Amino acid sequence: MNEPVWTRELTWLVSVGAVAALLLFVVDARVMDFILSNRNQLTRWLAQASQAGKSEWYLVPALLVYLVTATADWRNSGYRVRARLVSWFGQAAFLFGSIAITGIAVNLVKIVIGRARPSMFGELGAYHFDPFVVSKYFSSFPSGHSTTLGTVAAVLMIWFPRQWLPIGLVCLMLSAFRVPAAAHYPSDVVAGFLFGFVLTVVMARFLAARRVGFRPRPGKMLPAATGMRQKRLPAA
């Protein structure tokens, strides 16, 4: 029996994440007022660290690995080497594709919602929306950097299931730095991270159901990457 693309665990994850984003939405104004009133060297450092969510940090290496493996001479390689090249080729393509797809998708959502960024907080407050306005000043929700980090977290958790918890915590923490950077509100961050993570898991499960690059793990939310060494673990 094939594993379904959507699972009960994903439903719970989306539900809990939506509640968390809603609760944070209520305090967005207070949090940003505090942040803007207490700018210092620490917040500037956190703003720099939050740049880990820029998509090019992952798109460029993924593209390079894809091109190198695509143009490598596989004919004189042994079976194990060819199998490893195939795995790297497929996983690099998936990383690139998932970041690109979630990035495009989140930008479309931003346009539809049109939430004013924290840079407009003094003028418009935390709850101003101009739907379908294509402007960087009205693209706060969800956070694009957080979406990228949610995507990266999902991919890394599939690749390294033993480290799923620290991977998730580190990526979520880096996403949260968008708040002291005064680039996004807390609800933007949670929504963006959840958006990227869930969409990436769904894409991986879709491919796993077809045995393309991934294979299902019965009873587990995260599939396994084909060709990567993974021990039997109680991972997510």
Buried (B, 14 or more C-beta within 10 A) or exposed (E): EEBEBEBEBBEEBBEEBEEBBEEBBEBBBEBBBEBBEEEEEEBEEBBEBBBBBEBEBBBEEBBEBBEEBEEBEEEEEEEEEBEBBBBBBBBBBBBBBBBBBBBEBBBEBBBEBBBBBBBBBEEBEBEBEEEEEEEEBBBBBBBBBBBBBBBBBBBBBBBBBEBBEEBBEBBBBBBBBBBBBBBBBBBBBBBBBBBBBBBBBBBBBBBBBEEEBBBBBEEBBBBBBBBBEBEEEEBB
